[in-house]
């Protein structure tokens, strides 16, 4: 069907014998405005020379029929598609399924004073000059508006009729408060994520299904014109983006390979957006079965998964879609799946992440839907979105991932419960900066202090401290059992001197701490800061903004030539020369004073465990592993203990003072007196 004019008539009468519909005018006007908008419904007035929104009292059934007939004749003269929206009271007489719209003079006992909706829709569809008719019916028993099939296949149009009707309720249901029309108007304005550039009645039904309480939105379609080029559509989809530039490198590579393999059988264009991908699936379904066809279908489905998800996230999250939240969601996904990305992301964008998740899924899964669903859910939680929102459910339907979404929501909520409890232990009570006489412990629930206790060390050495920590974990586990929660996180705050000689994740008698918990290492001095640390706390916290938005691994690497002379190093730090995390490439000159100097200015410090250091040719592992930090480092340690291959990543140590830790330190230090700094502030 070639594109032609579209006419609109909205008729919304009150009925004297029925209760007054208080929202009738509002619903009719809202629907009319949406359908008449040039960028939405794109409709012109359906009556010549006057307005085509007919609302209110005193409108008889005869007048309604005359208006509709006039609109049909006008559409035929202009060869226009006709959109006819009927709102108000309706009834179905006796045991029939025929809907009558009620005018001011109508009653439920008299069909002669009602408007037979299906009869008029069929009459319009049978007009040879009308390319198509779209009916929108919001009444009780609305599905009774469907014309009998013989009226469409055997009428004046000789079967070449095109009619699509979307109705507010089934034949046996009532409609309430014009909810269908009001929600449809909102849908036309807001669009449908994951759908095509134009929305048909089936798209409308899918998007509104379940959202109109107590009503089953119903659709009837008949397309008897073999020469029609496009389905009948209700509105342009405001959610559609030009997505040709939204294809990631993995998608381009797999598409080229798959469609090259098909070229010997039949040349097909490589899809580049949602519509061309959908068309490709239809074309591929018509080919003879082969492994090449199956591979091409698989790749196109992956493309649709990635494209529809990118479009959905941009529409749904809007300004909440930030680089920091993308990184946060990806980190929690990778930690939950206990894996890393097999290759480095070209950049931290929604396109790059969805490209990777959709096309490079674990071999144990048939596709990437599970990972994509988990990522979307993690991102939704990070942005504070409702996991029961209809937009999220509509996205899942658009990519056929309802089950994966349900699983992802359950997993994320379970993980969130696991993250509710954190045990913080600090070895920072020693005045000498070495092993303490007392280990301080805080048990946090959702970031709030649940309980606080000190545990004495029987001996002032490593063994005494580890025994005290085991007592603290037992104390915390008892609380967790009462709460019915799992204790998963163990935050260990350590003074500078101890950082270099101790690995807390390896401690523990029955089981290593790193086997039982996700152990994260922190710098204890932030709990009791001196005046210099207090002045720098804002700058250190803001450093996370640079780290979170960096387009590379956010670490500035220093070698021994950078650290051997301490005053120049402090000058560079004071001048803001290093703006990200800091990594030490070698052990030369590594001591507690250097640790203190660097940690004063950065919340992230990496250093190598082995004497061979961490030269540039070993740092490539961080490209794929960085998104998993800090949990990923503990995961690598566990793999190493089991004798599994970990590459160079497990050779690193890290202090990770993230925003959550910095907030905790601010709360604690209001009740703990400051200590004297051992590092002199540069003059």
WOFENWO-V639066 format. One record per residue. N is the residue number from 1. RES is the residue in one small letter. PHI is phi in whole degrees, -180 to 180 (999 if undefined). OMEGA is omega as a letter, one per 20 degrees, with the letter a starting at -180 (none if undefined). NEAR is the number of other ideal C-beta (glycine too) atoms within 8 Angstrom. Layout:
# WOFENWO-V639066
n/res/phi/omega/near
N/RES/PHI/OMEGA/NEAR
N/RES/PHI/OMEGA/NEAR
This chain:
# WOFENWO-V639066
n/res/phi/omega/near
1/x/999/r/11
2/x/-72/a/4
3/x/-70/r/3
4/x/-136/a/9
5/x/-68/r/8
6/x/-126/a/12
7/x/-107/a/17
8/x/-130/r/15
9/x/-133/r/15
10/x/-115/a/14
11/x/-121/a/16
12/x/-139/a/14
13/x/-89/r/15
14/x/-87/r/11
15/x/-126/a/11
16/x/-65/a/7
17/x/-85/a/7
18/x/-119/r/7
19/x/-67/a/3
20/x/-73/r/5
21/x/-88/a/9
22/x/-68/a/4
23/x/-105/a/9
24/x/-62/a/13
25/x/-63/r/9
26/x/-61/a/9
27/x/-65/a/15
28/x/-65/a/15
29/x/-65/a/10
30/x/-63/r/12
31/x/-68/r/17
32/x/-62/a/13
33/x/-60/a/9
34/x/-68/a/14
35/x/-74/r/16
36/x/-85/a/10
37/x/-65/a/9
38/x/-62/r/4
39/x/-92/a/6
40/x/-116/r/12
41/x/-73/r/14
42/x/65/a/9
43/x/-100/r/11
44/x/-97/r/9
45/x/-57/a/10
46/x/-88/r/14
47/x/-119/a/12
48/x/-71/r/5
49/x/74/r/3
50/x/-157/a/6
51/x/-64/a/6
52/x/-121/r/13
53/x/-111/a/9
54/x/-113/a/13
55/x/-134/r/11
56/x/128/a/9
57/x/-84/r/7
58/x/77/a/5
59/x/-97/a/12
60/x/-77/r/9
61/x/-62/r/13
62/x/-63/r/7
63/x/-64/r/9
64/x/-64/r/15
65/x/-60/a/10
66/x/-64/r/8
67/x/-63/a/12
68/x/-67/r/14
69/x/-62/r/10
70/x/-63/r/10
71/x/-66/r/15
72/x/-64/a/14
73/x/-64/a/8
74/x/-66/r/13
75/x/-65/r/17
76/x/-66/r/11
77/x/-62/a/7
78/x/-94/a/8
79/x/50/a/10
80/x/-108/r/13
81/x/-68/a/14
82/x/-110/r/16
83/x/-104/a/16
84/x/-120/r/16
85/x/-111/a/17
86/x/-122/a/15
87/x/-126/r/14
88/x/143/r/15
89/x/-85/r/11
90/x/-144/r/15
91/x/-143/r/11
92/x/-119/a/12
93/x/-75/r/8
94/x/55/a/4
95/x/-98/a/2
96/x/-83/r/7
97/x/-117/a/8
98/x/-101/a/9
99/x/-88/r/18
100/x/-118/r/14
101/x/-78/a/17
102/x/-101/r/17
103/x/-89/a/16
104/x/-62/a/11
105/x/-97/a/7
106/x/-84/r/16
107/x/-144/a/7
108/x/-72/a/8
109/x/-94/a/3
110/x/-128/r/8
111/x/-69/a/7
112/x/-69/r/4
113/x/-107/r/9
114/x/-122/a/13
115/x/-110/r/14
116/x/-73/a/10
117/x/-70/a/15
118/x/-62/r/14
119/x/-62/a/9
120/x/-72/r/14
121/x/-63/r/15
122/x/-65/r/15
123/x/-62/r/10
124/x/-67/a/15
125/x/-66/a/17
126/x/-83/r/12
127/x/-74/a/12
128/x/-59/a/8
129/x/-86/a/7
130/x/-103/a/15
131/x/-66/a/10
132/x/-178/a/13
133/x/-129/r/15
134/x/-121/r/15
135/x/-106/r/15
136/x/-126/a/14
137/x/-124/r/15
138/x/-123/r/16
139/x/-142/r/16
140/x/-65/r/10
141/x/59/a/15
142/x/-61/a/17
143/x/-64/r/13
144/x/-69/r/14
145/x/-77/a/16
146/x/-66/a/10
147/x/-69/r/12
148/x/-58/a/8
149/x/-59/a/7
150/x/-66/r/7
151/x/-71/a/12
152/x/-98/a/17
153/x/-94/a/10
154/x/-124/a/6
155/x/-87/a/13
156/x/-66/a/6
157/x/-84/r/12
158/x/55/r/5
159/x/87/a/9
160/x/-86/a/9
161/x/-105/r/14
162/x/-132/a/15
163/x/-142/r/18
164/x/-132/a/17
165/x/-129/r/15
166/x/-118/a/15
167/x/-127/a/15
168/x/-73/a/14
169/x/-157/r/16
170/x/-78/a/10
171/x/-61/a/9
172/x/-92/a/4
173/x/-113/r/11
174/x/-89/r/8
175/x/-117/a/13
176/x/-121/r/7
177/x/58/r/4
178/x/54/a/13
179/x/-60/a/12
180/x/-61/a/15
181/x/-63/a/16
182/x/-67/r/13
183/x/-71/r/11
184/x/-65/r/15
185/x/-61/r/13
186/x/-65/r/9
187/x/-63/r/13
188/x/-62/r/15
189/x/-72/a/9
190/x/-90/a/8
191/x/82/a/13
192/x/-126/r/13
193/x/-64/r/14
194/x/83/r/13
195/x/-90/a/12
196/x/-80/a/10
197/x/-70/r/6
198/x/-130/a/10
199/x/-103/r/16
200/x/-90/a/11
201/x/-66/r/13
202/x/-68/r/8
203/x/-63/r/13
204/x/-62/r/15
205/x/-60/a/12
206/x/-61/a/10
207/x/-74/a/13
208/x/-94/a/13
209/x/-59/r/7
210/x/86/a/6
211/x/-98/r/8
212/x/-103/a/11
213/x/-60/r/6
214/x/76/a/6
215/x/-131/r/14
216/x/-102/r/6
217/x/-64/a/14
218/x/-123/a/12
219/x/-131/r/12
220/x/-134/a/11
221/x/-136/r/10
222/x/-140/r/12
223/x/-130/a/9
224/x/-104/a/11
225/x/-99/a/10
226/x/-69/a/5
227/x/-102/r/5
228/x/-70/a/11
229/x/-93/a/5
230/x/-144/r/6
231/x/-66/r/7
232/x/-67/a/14
233/x/-131/a/9
234/x/-88/a/16
235/x/-158/r/12
236/x/-67/r/12
237/x/-92/a/13
238/x/-69/a/9
239/x/-85/a/13
240/x/-77/r/11
241/x/-110/r/7
242/x/-76/a/5
243/x/-104/r/12
244/x/-58/a/7
245/x/-88/a/5
246/x/-101/a/12
247/x/-94/a/14
248/x/-82/a/14
249/x/-65/r/7
250/x/-66/r/10
251/x/-63/a/15
252/x/-60/a/9
253/x/-66/a/8
254/x/-67/r/11
255/x/-64/a/14
256/x/-60/a/9
257/x/-65/a/8
258/x/-68/a/14
259/x/-79/r/11
260/x/-64/r/7
261/x/-67/r/10
262/x/-83/a/14
263/x/-58/a/8
264/x/-66/a/4
265/x/-89/a/9
266/x/-157/r/6
267/x/-77/r/5
268/x/-127/r/10
269/x/-71/r/6
270/x/-74/a/7
271/x/-68/a/11
272/x/-135/r/8
273/x/-154/a/11
274/x/-63/a/13
275/x/-65/a/8
276/x/-67/r/10
277/x/-69/r/14
278/x/-64/r/10
279/x/-63/r/9
280/x/-62/r/13
281/x/-62/r/12
282/x/-65/r/8
283/x/-67/a/9
284/x/-66/r/12
285/x/-64/r/7
286/x/-86/r/5
287/x/-84/r/11
288/x/-67/a/5
289/x/-60/r/5
290/x/-166/r/8
291/x/-66/r/5
292/x/-66/r/10
293/x/-64/a/13
294/x/-61/r/9
295/x/-65/r/10
296/x/-63/r/15
297/x/-62/r/11
298/x/-61/a/10
299/x/-66/a/13
300/x/-65/r/15
301/x/-65/r/10
302/x/-63/r/14
303/x/-62/r/14
304/x/-62/r/13
305/x/-59/a/16
306/x/-69/a/19
307/x/-65/a/14
308/x/-66/a/14
309/x/-72/r/14
310/x/-61/r/13
311/x/-62/r/16
312/x/-63/a/15
313/x/-63/r/12
314/x/-67/r/11
315/x/-73/a/11
316/x/-74/a/12
317/x/-88/r/12
318/x/56/a/7
319/x/-69/r/4
320/x/-80/a/9
321/x/-85/a/12
322/x/-120/r/6
323/x/-60/a/9
324/x/-61/a/9
325/x/-71/r/12
326/x/-60/r/14
327/x/-64/a/11
328/x/-61/a/10
329/x/-65/a/13
330/x/-66/r/13
331/x/-63/a/12
332/x/-69/r/11
333/x/-62/a/13
334/x/-65/r/13
335/x/-66/a/11
336/x/-66/a/11
337/x/-86/r/9
338/x/53/r/5
339/x/-146/r/6
340/x/-119/r/9
341/x/-71/a/11
342/x/-69/r/5
343/x/-145/a/7
344/x/-75/r/7
345/x/-74/r/12
346/x/-66/r/6
347/x/-166/a/6
348/x/-90/r/10
349/x/-129/r/8
350/x/-61/a/10
351/x/-64/a/11
352/x/-64/a/12
353/x/-67/a/13
354/x/-68/r/15
355/x/-59/a/14
356/x/-66/a/13
357/x/-69/a/14
358/x/-76/a/16
359/x/-105/a/14
360/x/-129/a/10
361/x/-86/r/11
362/x/-58/a/7
363/x/-65/r/4
364/x/-78/r/3
365/x/-116/a/9
366/x/-76/r/2
367/x/-157/a/11
368/x/-96/a/13
369/x/-61/a/11
370/x/-64/r/12
371/x/-65/r/13
372/x/-64/r/17
373/x/-62/r/14
374/x/-65/r/15
375/x/-64/r/14
376/x/-60/a/15
377/x/-66/r/14
378/x/-62/r/15
379/x/-68/r/14
380/x/-62/r/11
381/x/-64/r/12
382/x/-63/a/9
383/x/-91/r/10
384/x/74/a/5
385/x/-85/r/11
386/x/-79/a/5
387/x/-75/r/11
388/x/-101/a/5
389/x/-67/r/9
390/x/-63/r/8
391/x/-64/r/10
392/x/-66/r/15
393/x/-66/r/12
394/x/-65/r/13
395/x/-61/a/15
396/x/-59/r/12
397/x/-65/a/10
398/x/-67/r/11
399/x/-113/r/13
400/x/55/a/6
401/x/-131/a/11
402/x/-63/a/9
403/x/-66/r/6
404/x/-62/r/13
405/x/-64/r/14
406/x/-59/r/8
407/x/-64/a/10
408/x/-66/r/13
409/x/-64/r/10
410/x/-62/r/8
411/x/-64/a/11
412/x/-65/r/15
413/x/-69/r/9
414/x/-64/r/8
415/x/-64/r/10
416/x/-63/r/9
417/x/-65/r/9
418/x/-62/a/10
419/x/-85/a/9
420/x/-68/a/8
421/x/-105/r/18
422/x/-136/r/9
423/x/-104/r/16
424/x/-108/r/11
425/x/-123/a/13
426/x/-125/r/12
427/x/-102/a/15
428/x/-92/a/13
429/x/-83/a/9
430/x/-71/r/12
431/x/-72/a/4
432/x/-90/a/4
433/x/84/r/10
434/x/-106/a/9
435/x/-68/a/11
436/x/-91/r/12
437/x/-90/a/7
438/x/-140/r/10
439/x/-106/r/16
440/x/-90/a/11
441/x/-133/r/15
442/x/-129/r/11
443/x/-108/a/15
444/x/-109/r/13
445/x/-126/a/10
446/x/55/r/5
447/x/84/r/7
448/x/-99/a/6
449/x/-70/r/8
450/x/-97/r/8
451/x/-160/a/7
452/x/-145/r/7
453/x/-158/r/7
454/x/-105/r/7
455/x/-126/a/13
456/x/-73/r/8
457/x/-95/a/15
458/x/-62/r/6
459/x/-131/a/6
460/x/-89/r/9
461/x/-162/a/8
462/x/-59/a/7
463/x/-59/r/7
464/x/-63/a/12
465/x/-67/a/13
466/x/-66/r/11
467/x/-65/r/10
468/x/-63/r/14
469/x/-66/r/15
470/x/-63/r/10
471/x/-63/r/9
472/x/-66/r/14
473/x/-66/r/14
474/x/-62/r/8
475/x/-60/a/12
476/x/-70/r/13
477/x/-64/r/9
478/x/-63/r/8
479/x/-61/a/12
480/x/-61/a/11
481/x/-64/r/7
482/x/-61/a/6
483/x/-80/a/8
484/x/71/a/4
485/x/-120/r/10
486/x/-99/r/7
487/x/-88/a/12
488/x/-112/a/8
489/x/-103/r/11
490/x/-128/r/15
491/x/-97/a/12
492/x/-115/r/13
493/x/-98/a/13
494/x/-131/r/13
495/x/-70/a/14
496/x/-58/a/13
497/x/-63/a/9
498/x/-74/a/12
499/x/-54/a/14
500/x/-82/a/10
501/x/-117/a/5
502/x/-133/r/9
503/x/-119/a/6
504/x/-62/a/13
505/x/-65/r/10
506/x/-89/r/9
507/x/-76/a/10
508/x/116/a/12
509/x/-87/a/3
510/x/-74/r/3
511/x/-136/r/6
512/x/-61/r/10
513/x/-56/a/15
514/x/-70/r/13
515/x/-84/a/8
516/x/-80/a/9
517/x/-134/r/11
518/x/-84/a/9
519/x/-90/r/12
520/x/-122/a/13
521/x/-94/r/11
522/x/-129/r/13
523/x/-97/a/13
524/x/-69/a/12
525/x/-61/r/13
526/x/-70/r/14
527/x/-74/a/12
528/x/-132/a/10
529/x/-76/r/13
530/x/-87/a/9
531/x/-58/r/8
532/x/-64/r/11
533/x/-63/r/12
534/x/-63/a/9
535/x/-67/a/6
536/x/-92/a/10
537/x/-61/r/12
538/x/-65/r/6
539/x/-65/r/8
540/x/-66/r/12
541/x/-64/a/10
542/x/-69/r/8
543/x/-59/r/13
544/x/-65/r/10
545/x/-65/r/8
546/x/-67/a/11
547/x/-64/a/12
548/x/-69/a/10
549/x/-106/a/8
550/x/-66/r/9
551/x/-91/r/5
552/x/-142/r/4
553/x/-58/a/8
554/x/-82/a/11
555/x/-135/r/11
556/x/-95/a/9
557/x/-92/r/11
558/x/-117/r/10
559/x/-104/a/8
560/x/-66/r/9
561/x/-69/r/5
562/x/-81/a/7
563/x/-113/a/13
564/x/-67/r/7
565/x/-100/a/6
566/x/-72/r/9
567/x/-58/r/7
568/x/-62/r/7
569/x/-62/r/11
570/x/-64/r/10
571/x/-63/r/9
572/x/-63/r/9
573/x/-65/r/13
574/x/-64/a/7
575/x/-83/r/6
576/x/74/a/6
577/x/-65/r/6
578/x/-107/a/11
579/x/-112/a/7
580/x/-117/r/13
581/x/-70/a/13
582/x/-122/r/15
583/x/-122/r/13
584/x/-101/a/15
585/x/-83/a/12
586/x/-151/a/11
587/x/-88/a/9
588/x/-58/r/7
589/x/74/a/8
590/x/-75/r/10
591/x/-146/a/7
592/x/-67/r/11
593/x/-66/r/10
594/x/-63/r/11
595/x/-60/a/13
596/x/-64/a/12
597/x/-59/a/13
598/x/-71/a/12
599/x/-69/r/13
600/x/-63/a/10
601/x/-111/a/11
602/x/-133/r/12
603/x/-87/a/13
604/x/-130/r/14
605/x/-134/r/14
606/x/-112/r/12
607/x/-151/a/11
608/x/-82/r/13
609/x/-85/a/6
610/x/-87/a/6
611/x/-67/a/4
612/x/-76/r/4
613/x/76/a/9
614/x/-138/a/15
615/x/-69/a/8
616/x/-59/a/6
617/x/-74/r/5
618/x/-103/a/9
619/x/-85/r/12
620/x/-61/r/7
621/x/-62/a/10
622/x/-72/r/10
623/x/-59/r/9
624/x/-93/a/12
625/x/-89/a/13
626/x/-56/r/9
627/x/-61/a/13
628/x/-90/a/12
629/x/-68/j/11
630/x/-91/a/10
631/x/-61/a/11
632/x/-61/r/14
633/x/-67/r/14
634/x/-65/r/13
635/x/-63/r/11
636/x/-65/r/12
637/x/-61/a/12
638/x/-63/r/10
639/x/-61/a/11
640/x/-63/r/10
641/x/-63/r/9
642/x/-84/r/6
643/x/81/r/4
644/x/-89/a/6
645/x/-74/a/4
646/x/-126/a/9
647/x/67/a/6
648/x/-88/a/10
649/x/-59/a/12
650/x/-72/r/11
651/x/-85/a/9
652/x/-99/r/12
653/x/-113/a/10
654/x/-150/r/11
655/x/-97/a/11
656/x/-128/a/12
657/x/-97/a/13
658/x/-77/a/9
659/x/-60/a/7
660/x/-63/r/7
661/x/-67/r/14
662/x/-64/r/14
663/x/-65/r/9
664/x/-61/r/12
665/x/-62/r/12
666/x/-62/r/9
667/x/-68/a/8
668/x/-68/a/10
669/x/-72/r/12
670/x/-72/a/6
671/x/-115/a/4
672/x/-116/a/8
673/x/-67/r/4
674/x/-69/r/9
675/x/-113/a/8
676/x/-74/r/4
677/x/-77/r/10
678/x/-87/r/6
679/x/-105/a/9
680/x/-73/r/4
681/x/-72/a/6
682/x/-64/a/7
683/x/-84/none/2
